Amino acid sequence: MPERPQRIVLTGFSGSGKSVVAPLVAGPLGWRAVGTDPLVEKAAGKSIPEIFRDDGEERFRDLESEVVAEVCREERVVIALGGGALLRPENRRICAKGSFVVCLEARPETLFRRLDARALKEALDRPLLAISDPLARIRELKAARQHLYALCDWTVQTDALTREQVAEEVLRAWRELGGKVSADPNRFEEITAPYAAAPSGTLHAIPPGAASVVRTESGEYPVFVSWGALPELGTRLREAKLTGRALVISDDAVFARYGGPVEQAIRSADIAVASHVVPAGEGSKTLETAAAIYDWLVGQRAERGQAVVALGGGMITDLGGYVAATFARGLPLVQAPTSLLAMVDAAIGGKVAVNHREAKNLIGAFYQPRLVLADVSTLKSLPPRERAAGWAEVIKHAFIADEELLALLETRADGVLALEPEVTTEVIRRSIAVKASVVSEDEREETGRRMVLNYGHTVGHALEAATEYGRFLHGEAVAIGMTAAAEIGRGLRLVDEGLVERQRRLLARFGLPVTAGEVDRDRVRAAMSLDKKVRGGAVRWVLLDGVGRPVLRDDVPARLVEQALAAVLT
């Protein structure tokens, strides 16, 4: 019988036990155990999530391939392989030659239970930063890799086994089958064959430097977030294959500050650029302004394939997006938000619109951009009140979906408020990831999932309408609405006083109001009755059942609503 391979490779999804089983297999053999992930981190000088965040998945895979090639030169070694290493044919080729390759298998539910919170986040953050259902993501990734795991020489189903029993199974298979595997004339060709490549569209890499990827039925797009990102705009356009002319739409306040550098960044990528500027303010978000931009585009002989770049705050992201969606039946859209509210909300999700005299955002569409680029440094130019209003959406995202973001806002508030680059960028990345995740699940508000983003908006929108949109900025109204929603949640015994006070304290720390002062309560009630979340005459409230657990309720007693209004309308 041919000699057994002098190298054992363990593969499988995160949580399958590769790193803990490898030493138990190596020990009885007198071999060395090694893991590829720690060696990648050592080579990069940073953690794997940081590699994905800073350099992109492709760079991680390059480093991983280098490490796999290095450790597979050794003999008498047991290698714990990264779960995605088999995606690359060259890694399969290297492992197949001279190794006995074993997959440690487990059900997705088992993997989910085994991974603690940090390990789970790291395992899933690598391929996708926007996660709201980790178990579903495990199923997705595992299914996408299953055809590769099936090519291994042996599989051990680990669900009901201890780590020691798994190690015994690996050793038994190596002793009994290792020589036969080496003698199989078809084995190497089958493991390395082209058909073994991952199916197109199953796994999605995040482009280098992207913080998140929004994935919807109508398309997917990266969101780039960094301090000083605007000079990269031309490069990002070229990477997205938007190399026709760039058509910049901005307002006079933003363009005066950033228009020149943005045009230069685009030209430096050898892309032609033309710009159109509208007056700053919500008064420009009209059909009349859109018609004037259409005239400009006609004069520019704009064509399909030439991208509209919306450079500005929420008004511009809405207006520019609406124009892109409707001119010539759709031009590629690039969002370059410069306000906090636009970065974490308006630019993500594909809602584009203009106002009608009867209501805001009444005329619009769902139209996803091709990419979003958020330069966090532009927040320095915002007036303090506008910046504070933007933090309301970030705090909302933390309470509905990300307890780690909430803790970061609480412990690093001084740094965030001072716009310290590192912590501010991280906060905005995480907030955007929440929005990206929800949008990916419910692009057109059809399943109800996207409604969780309306936490605080029932009372918030009503306050804006009752005061004719002249007294509160949107974020200020939402902060007051979140306070009212928390009071209702306490009345329903969904949350306790501690959470209500925690939210109130954080909103106040970021300069946001938690009460509205004197407002006509009848007008607020009337506006609430017209809320888009009303069904069958009942308001559907977005409430919290704890941090990260939003719930929809349409059974809120009128007395609790009145108590909440009394608490905030003082």
C-alpha positions in Angstrom: 0.0 0.0 0.0 1.3 3.5 -0.8 2.7 5.5 2.1 0.2 7.7 4.0 0.4 11.4 3.4 2.7 13.1 5.9 0.4 16.1 6.2 -3.3 16.3 7.4 -5.4 19.4 6.4 -8.5 20.2 8.3 -11.1 22.3 6.7 -14.8 23.3 7.4 -16.8 26.3 8.4 -16.0 28.5 11.4 -17.1 26.7 14.5 -16.5 23.2 13.1 -13.6 22.8 15.5 -10.5 22.8 13.2 -8.2 24.8 15.5 -9.0 22.8 18.7 -8.9 19.5 16.9 -5.7 20.0 15.1 -3.4 19.7 18.2 -5.4 16.6 19.3 -4.6 15.0 16.0 -1.0 16.1 15.9 -0.2 15.0 19.4 -0.4 11.2 19.1 1.5 11.4 15.8 4.3 13.6 17.3 3.5 16.2 14.6 3.1 20.0 14.7 -0.3 21.7 14.6 -0.6 25.0 12.8 -3.5 27.3 11.9 -3.5 29.5 8.8 -5.6 32.3 10.2 -3.1 33.2 13.0 -0.3 33.2 10.4 -2.3 35.5 8.1 -2.8 37.9 11.0 0.9 37.7 11.9 1.9 38.5 8.3 -0.5 41.4 8.1 0.1 42.8 11.5 -3.6 43.1 12.1 -6.7 41.0 12.8 -8.6 39.4 10.0 -11.7 41.7 10.4 -9.3 44.6 10.1 -7.7 43.2 7.0 -11.2 42.9 5.4 -12.1 46.4 6.6 -8.9 48.1 5.5 -7.6 46.1 2.6 -10.6 44.1 1.3 -11.3 40.4 0.9 -9.0 40.0 -2.1 -6.0 41.1 -0.1 -6.9 38.6 2.7 -7.2 35.8 0.2 -3.8 36.7 -1.3 -2.2 36.5 2.2 -4.1 33.3 2.9 -2.8 31.7 -0.3 0.8 32.7 0.6 0.4 31.1 4.1 -1.2 27.9 2.6 1.7 27.5 0.2 4.2 28.0 3.0 2.7 25.5 5.5 2.1 22.9 2.8 5.8 22.7 2.2 6.2 21.1 5.6 5.7 17.4 6.5 4.5 15.9 9.7 2.1 18.7 10.3 -1.7 19.1 10.9 -3.1 22.3 9.3 -6.2 24.0 10.5 -7.3 25.7 7.2 -9.4 28.9 7.1 -13.0 28.0 6.2 -12.9 29.9 2.8 -9.4 28.8 1.7 -10.7 26.1 -0.6 -12.5 28.8 -2.7 -9.2 29.4 -4.6 -8.3 26.5 -7.0 -4.6 27.1 -6.3 -5.1 26.4 -2.6 -7.0 23.2 -3.4 -4.2 22.2 -5.7 -1.5 22.8 -3.0 -3.5 21.0 -0.3 -4.4 18.0 -2.5 -0.8 17.3 -3.3 0.7 15.4 -0.5 -2.0 15.9 2.1 -5.0 14.0 3.6 -7.8 16.5 3.5 -10.6 16.2 6.0 -13.7 18.3 6.3 -15.1 18.8 9.8 -18.8 19.1 9.2 -21.7 20.3 11.4 -25.2 21.6 10.9 -25.6 25.4 10.7 -27.5 25.4 14.0 -24.6 23.6 15.7 -22.1 26.1 14.3 -24.2 29.0 15.5 -24.4 27.6 19.0 -20.6 26.9 19.1 -19.6 30.4 18.1 -19.6 33.0 20.9 -20.6 36.5 20.1 -17.2 37.8 19.1 -16.2 34.7 17.1 -19.6 34.8 15.3 -19.1 38.4 14.4 -15.6 37.8 13.1 -16.6 34.7 11.1 -19.5 36.5 9.4 -17.9 40.0 9.1 -15.3 38.7 6.8 -17.5 38.1 3.8 -20.3 40.5 4.7 -20.3 43.4 7.2 -24.1 43.9 7.1 -25.6 41.1 9.2 -28.9 41.0 10.9 -29.6 37.2 10.9 -26.3 35.3 11.6 -27.9 31.9 11.3 -29.3 32.6 7.9 -25.9 33.9 6.9 -24.2 30.8 8.1 -26.6 28.7 6.0 -25.9 30.9 3.0 -22.2 30.7 3.2 -22.0 27.1 4.1 -24.3 26.1 1.2 -22.1 28.1 -1.1 -19.0 26.2 0.0 -20.6 22.8 0.4 -19.6 21.5 -3.1 -16.0 22.3 -2.2 -16.1 20.7 1.2 -17.6 17.6 -0.5 -14.3 17.2 -2.5 -12.3 16.4 0.6 -10.9 13.0 1.2 -13.0 12.4 4.3 -15.7 14.0 6.3 -16.4 13.9 10.0 -19.9 14.8 11.2 -19.0 16.6 14.4 -22.4 17.6 15.8 -22.7 14.9 18.5 -19.0 14.3 19.0 -16.5 15.7 21.6 -13.3 17.2 20.2 -11.4 14.2 21.3 -13.8 11.9 19.4 -13.5 14.1 16.3 -9.7 13.8 16.6 -9.9 10.0 16.9 -12.1 9.9 13.8 -9.6 11.9 11.8 -6.7 9.7 12.9 -8.7 6.5 12.1 -9.5 7.7 8.6 -5.9 8.8 8.0 -4.6 5.4 9.1 -7.2 3.4 7.2 -7.6 5.5 4.0 -4.5 7.7 3.7 -2.6 5.3 1.5 -5.6 4.5 -0.7 -6.3 8.2 -1.2 -2.7 8.7 -2.3 -3.1 5.9 -4.9 -6.3 7.2 -6.4 -5.4 8.4 -10.0 -8.5 10.6 -10.3 -8.4 12.3 -6.9 -6.1 15.2 -7.8 -7.9 16.1 -11.0 -11.3 16.0 -9.4 -10.3 18.3 -6.5 -8.6 20.8 -8.7 -11.0 20.7 -11.7 -12.5 24.0 -13.0 -16.1 22.9 -12.2 -15.1 23.0 -8.5 -15.0 26.8 -8.6 -17.6 28.5 -6.4 -20.9 29.1 -8.4 -21.2 32.5 -9.9 -23.4 34.8 -7.7 -23.2 32.5 -4.7 -20.4 34.2 -2.8 -19.9 38.0 -3.0 -16.6 39.6 -2.2 -16.6 43.1 -0.7 -14.6 45.4 -2.9 -11.3 46.5 -1.2 -12.0 49.4 1.2 -15.8 49.0 1.3 -17.4 49.1 4.6 -20.6 47.3 3.5 -22.4 45.9 0.5 -26.1 46.5 0.0 -27.6 43.5 -1.8 -31.1 43.8 -3.3 -33.2 42.2 -6.0 -32.5 45.2 -8.3 -28.7 45.1 -7.7 -25.9 45.3 -5.2 -23.5 48.1 -4.5 -20.6 48.9 -2.2 -20.6 51.6 0.5 -17.1 53.2 1.0 -16.6 55.0 4.3 -13.4 56.7 5.4 -11.9 59.9 6.6 -10.9 61.9 3.5 -12.6 59.7 0.9 -13.6 62.3 -1.7 -10.2 62.3 -3.5 -10.9 58.5 -4.1 -14.1 59.2 -6.0 -12.5 59.0 -9.5 -10.9 55.7 -8.6 -14.1 54.3 -7.3 -16.0 55.4 -10.4 -13.4 53.6 -12.6 -13.6 50.5 -10.4 -17.3 50.4 -10.9 -16.8 50.8 -14.7 -18.4 54.2 -14.7 -15.9 55.6 -17.0 -18.2 57.8 -19.1 -18.8 61.3 -18.2 -19.7 62.1 -14.5 -22.6 64.5 -14.1 -22.3 66.1 -10.7 -25.4 67.5 -9.0 -24.9 69.6 -5.9 -26.1 72.6 -4.0 -24.3 76.0 -3.9 -23.2 75.6 -0.2 -21.7 72.1 -0.7 -20.2 72.8 -4.1 -18.5 75.9 -3.0 -16.5 73.8 -0.5 -16.1 70.5 -2.2 -17.0 70.9 -5.9 -13.5 71.8 -7.1 -11.8 68.8 -5.3 -14.4 66.4 -6.5 -14.1 67.5 -10.1 -10.3 67.2 -9.8 -10.6 63.7 -8.3 -12.8 62.6 -11.2 -10.6 64.2 -13.8 -7.5 62.6 -12.3 -9.1 59.2 -13.1 -9.3 60.3 -16.7 -13.1 60.7 -16.6 -14.8 63.8 -18.0 -17.0 65.8 -15.6 -19.7 68.5 -15.7 -21.5 70.0 -12.8 -24.9 71.6 -12.1 -25.6 73.5 -8.9 -29.0 74.3 -7.3 -29.8 76.6 -4.3 -29.2 74.9 -0.9 -32.3 74.0 1.1 -35.4 71.9 1.0 -37.1 74.4 -1.3 -35.0 73.0 -4.2 -36.4 69.5 -3.9 -39.2 70.0 -6.4 -40.4 68.9 -9.8 -39.5 72.4 -11.1 -35.9 72.0 -10.0 -35.8 68.5 -11.4 -37.1 69.9 -14.7 -34.3 72.5 -14.8 -31.8 69.7 -14.3 -33.4 67.7 -17.1 -32.9 70.8 -19.3 -29.2 70.9 -18.3 -28.7 67.2 -19.0 -30.3 67.6 -22.4 -28.0 70.5 -23.1 -25.1 68.3 -22.0 -26.2 65.6 -24.4 -26.2 63.2 -21.4 -26.4 59.5 -22.3 -27.1 56.3 -20.6 -24.0 55.1 -19.0 -22.9 58.5 -17.8 -23.3 58.6 -14.1 -25.1 61.2 -12.0 -23.0 62.0 -8.9 -25.2 63.4 -6.1 -22.8 65.5 -3.9 -24.4 66.9 -0.8 -26.8 66.2 2.0 -30.2 64.5 2.1 -31.9 67.0 -0.2 -29.3 66.4 -2.9 -29.2 62.6 -2.5 -33.0 62.6 -2.9 -33.1 65.1 -5.8 -30.1 63.7 -7.6 -31.3 60.2 -7.2 -34.8 61.1 -8.5 -33.2 62.8 -11.6 -31.0 59.8 -12.2 -33.9 57.4 -11.9 -36.1 59.3 -14.3 -33.9 60.8 -17.0 -33.5 58.7 -20.1 -35.2 55.9 -18.2 -32.4 55.7 -15.7 -28.8 56.9 -15.4 -26.2 55.2 -13.1 -26.3 56.9 -9.7 -23.4 57.5 -7.4 -24.2 58.9 -3.9 -21.5 61.1 -2.3 -23.2 62.2 0.9 -21.7 65.1 2.9 -24.1 65.3 5.9 -24.4 62.9 8.7 -28.0 62.2 8.1 -27.3 61.5 4.4 -24.4 59.2 5.1 -26.3 56.9 7.5 -29.8 57.2 6.1 -30.7 59.1 2.9 -27.9 57.8 0.6 -28.4 54.1 1.6 -31.4 52.2 0.4 -32.5 53.6 -2.9 -35.4 55.9 -1.8 -35.3 58.9 -4.1 -37.9 61.6 -4.3 -39.0 65.2 -4.7 -41.6 67.1 -2.7 -45.1 67.9 -3.7 -46.9 71.0 -2.3 -49.1 68.6 -0.3 -46.4 66.4 1.2 -42.7 65.7 1.4 -41.2 63.0 -0.8 -44.5 62.3 -2.4 -43.1 61.9 -5.9 -40.4 59.3 -6.0 -39.1 55.8 -6.7 -36.9 53.0 -5.4 -33.7 53.4 -7.3 -30.5 51.9 -6.0 -27.1 53.6 -6.6 -24.1 51.9 -8.1 -22.0 52.9 -5.2 -21.9 55.2 -2.2 -18.9 57.1 -1.0 -19.0 58.8 2.4 -16.1 61.1 3.4 -16.5 61.4 7.2 -14.2 64.5 7.3 -16.9 66.5 5.6 -18.9 66.4 8.8 -16.5 69.1 10.1 -18.2 71.6 7.9 -21.7 71.0 9.3 -23.4 73.5 11.6 -23.6 72.0 15.1 -27.3 71.7 15.2 -27.5 69.8 11.8 -24.7 67.5 13.0 -26.5 66.8 16.2 -29.7 66.0 14.3 -27.8 63.4 12.3 -26.7 61.5 15.4 -30.4 60.7 16.1 -30.4 58.2 13.2 -27.1 56.7 14.4 -28.5 56.3 18.0 -31.6 54.8 16.5 -29.6 52.2 14.6 -27.7 51.3 17.7 -30.9 50.7 19.7 -32.7 48.7 17.1 -29.8 46.5 15.9 -26.3 46.9 17.3 -25.6 46.8 21.0 -21.8 47.1 20.3 -22.5 50.4 18.5 -24.6 51.5 21.4 -21.7 50.8 23.8 -19.3 52.6 21.6 -21.5 55.7 21.5 -21.8 55.6 25.3 -18.1 55.1 26.1 -16.6 57.2 23.4 -19.1 60.0 23.2 -16.5 62.7 23.7 -14.4 61.5 20.8 -17.3 61.1 18.5 -18.7 64.5 19.3 -15.2 65.9 18.7 -15.1 64.1 15.4 -12.0 62.2 16.2 -11.3 60.4 12.9 -10.9 56.8 14.0 -13.8 56.4 16.4 -16.1 58.6 14.3 -15.5 56.6 11.2 -16.0 53.4 13.0 -19.4 54.6 14.4 -20.6 55.7 11.0 -19.4 52.4 9.4 -21.4 50.4 11.9 -24.5 52.6 11.6 -24.4 52.3 7.8 -24.0 48.5 8.2 -27.3 48.4 10.1 -29.1 50.3 7.3 -27.5 48.3 4.6 -28.5 45.0 6.3 -32.2 46.0 6.6 -32.4 47.4 3.1 -30.8 44.2 1.8 -33.6 42.2 3.4 -36.5 44.4 2.4 -35.7 46.7 -0.5 -39.2 48.0 -1.3 -40.8 47.8 2.2 -42.8 44.7 1.2 -42.0 42.3 4.1 -42.2 44.7 7.0 -38.5 44.2 7.9 -37.6 47.7 6.7 -40.3 49.2 8.9 -38.0 48.8 12.0 -36.0 51.8 10.6 -39.1 53.8 11.5 -38.4 53.6 15.3 -39.2 57.0 16.6 -40.7 58.2 13.3 -44.4 57.9 14.1 -44.4 60.7 16.6 -41.4 62.3 14.9 -43.1 62.7 11.5 -46.2 63.9 13.3 -44.2 66.6 15.1 -42.7 67.8 11.9 -46.1 68.0 10.2 -47.8 69.6 13.2 -45.2 72.4 13.2 -45.2 72.7 9.4 -41.6 71.5 9.1 -40.3 74.8 10.4 -39.5 74.1 14.1 -37.7 70.8 14.2 -35.0 69.3 12.1 -35.8 65.7 11.2 -33.3 64.2 13.6 -34.6 66.3 16.4 -38.2 65.2 15.8 -37.0 61.5 15.6 -35.2 61.8 19.0 -38.4 63.1 20.6 -40.3 60.3 18.8 -37.9 57.7 20.1 -38.5 59.0 23.6 -42.2 58.6 23.1 -41.8 55.1 21.7 -39.7 54.1 24.7 -42.4 55.4 27.1 -45.0 53.3 25.3 -42.6 50.3 25.4 -42.4 50.8 29.2 -46.1 51.0 29.5 -46.4 47.7 27.7 -43.7 46.2 29.9 -41.5 45.5 26.9 -38.7 47.6 28.4 -37.8 48.8 31.9 -37.0 52.2 33.2 -33.3 51.5 32.9 -33.5 51.3 29.1 -35.8 54.3 28.8 -33.3 56.3 30.9 -30.3 54.9 28.9 -31.8 56.1 25.7 -32.8 59.5 27.1 -29.4 60.1 28.5 -27.6 59.2 25.2 -29.9 61.4 23.1 -29.2 64.3 25.5 -25.5 63.6 25.5 -25.5 64.1 21.7 -27.3 67.4 21.9 -30.8 66.1 20.9 -34.1 67.1 22.5 -36.2 64.5 24.3 -39.2 66.8 24.8 -40.8 69.1 22.3 -42.2 71.9 24.4 -45.6 73.3 23.6 -47.1 71.7 20.5 -50.8 71.5 19.5 -51.6 67.9 20.6 -54.6 67.7 18.3 -52.5 68.4 15.3 -50.0 65.8 16.4 -52.8 63.2 16.7 -54.2 64.1 13.3 -50.8 63.8 11.7 -50.3 60.4 13.4 -53.6 59.1 12.0 -52.2 59.9 8.5 -49.0 58.0 9.1 -48.0 55.6 6.3 -47.7 52.8 9.0 -51.5 53.0 9.7 -53.4 49.9 8.7 -57.1 49.4 9.2 -57.2 52.6 11.3 -54.6 51.3 13.8 -51.1 52.8 14.0 -48.4 50.2 13.8 -45.8 51.2 16.3 -42.1 50.3 16.1 -41.1 49.6 19.7 -38.2 47.9 21.5 -38.3 44.6 23.3 -34.8 45.3 24.5 -31.7 46.6 22.7 -31.5 45.0 19.2 -35.0 43.6 19.4 -37.4 45.9 17.6 -41.1 44.8 17.4 -44.1 46.0 15.5 -47.3 46.5 17.6 -50.7 47.7 16.4 -52.4 47.0 19.8 -51.1 50.0 21.8 -53.9 51.3 24.0 -54.9 54.9 23.4 -54.2 55.7 27.1 -50.5 54.8 26.7 -50.2 56.9 23.5 -51.7 59.8 25.5 -49.3 59.3 28.3 -46.3 59.2 25.9 -47.5 62.4 24.2 -47.9 64.0 27.6 -44.4 63.1 28.5 -42.8 64.6 25.4 -45.1 67.5 24.6 -44.2 69.6 27.6 
